[in-house]
């Protein structure tokens, strides 16, 4: 029996009606496109050159070298037991993936109670926002001598992470002195970028300064949890070999070309049909456990940044025989479901009202855990709740949510986990990554770029006067100035 199950009964027209649900015939009609997408993906994955060039190397992360994994695990233990605090700097996947792992695989209130950490360092996340207040508070209350810093950035130029790192680096240098670089580890591009240049320069002065791990070529930030996230998991005491083992198991399940035997393909196909044929443009993602609420946030970034695209893609065969992709300006698509994270049971008292009775433009994915390591039994001998466990109540609440949605013809599905372990969570991460990649194939887009994200960065770089900015970018910004009429500001 599998530890991860996908129940799609309530995505089907037999349960929520033909206007809102997917019929078996509609699922059958997409089988040709699904076979073509499967063949295309497997062809890319079989070609190392195309795999790296196009950004699909993440699919190989579960199969990393065992010796390298052992070394990362040992490095994590060294940092965790030598220092009282670790500040992790990163944004996007370099923040959300780490936070998701910590919430899922370590106890709640990890920082608050030393018994839960088992003498390991406290973890603080920064570099994911430009609000100065949290960073100010943190640095005023931590001892730099007892603090280690991990900075995660491919280029070293992302404004949020770079700005915070500059401040934290100075704080360390002022508080520790000349050896401050030995309390910094960079996870960055192995060959290029400003952070890589800094690492190389510092290591020439001191080989133990600015230790580093590579962000592997062909692995984008939002797909990189099983790359850049491994050190963080090792620091907090997670067995990363188990995480990767679970991801390998899911990779095997997701290599099957038969739609009804591949949970990732099926998840993507059902939501693609619901989106394109039934108008379900909003994706509500609702785990029924606090342990997976940051996993929901991570998935929402994955889906939004991967599939929210203006243009289709043009596939070209390169001179080396591999593939390359270009934006096809003639195919203006403007596609992508809008993801919204929610929490069961908390948000049953808020967004669920809209889910059940608001505009029927949503598909809801619920996550259910069958068994928790820690459970509570309600006391008492009278009343309908007496003697029940919280786990039973939580599962009943999820069942009731299914019923309320389905009774009102609202398409929904459930991903069930037997429990939450490193292996099962690793499998879950891989499932969503493959489902997102497959959804991009069905949409005919480049799932692995993010030009919309770059647009805000380019505007900031233009206003800050960053050297080397493309004249075309500067021209585009000047062409579309922000217009403010005082008449419309009250």
PyMOL commands that set and color helices and strands:
alter all, ss='L'
color gray80, all
select helices_A, chain A and resi 9-11+13-16+24-29+31-45+48-54+57-63+66-82+93-105+114-117+132-141+144-146+159-176+178-183+194-205+221-223+225-235+240-253+259-261+263-278+290-307+346-349+351-357+390-407+422-443+451-464+471-479+486-488
alter helices_A, ss='H'
color red, helices_A
select strands_A, chain A and resi 4-7+85-89+122-126+147-152+184-189+211-215+282-287+309-317+323-335+338-343+362-369+412-417
alter strands_A, ss='S'
color yellow, strands_A
deselect
rebuild
show_as cartoon
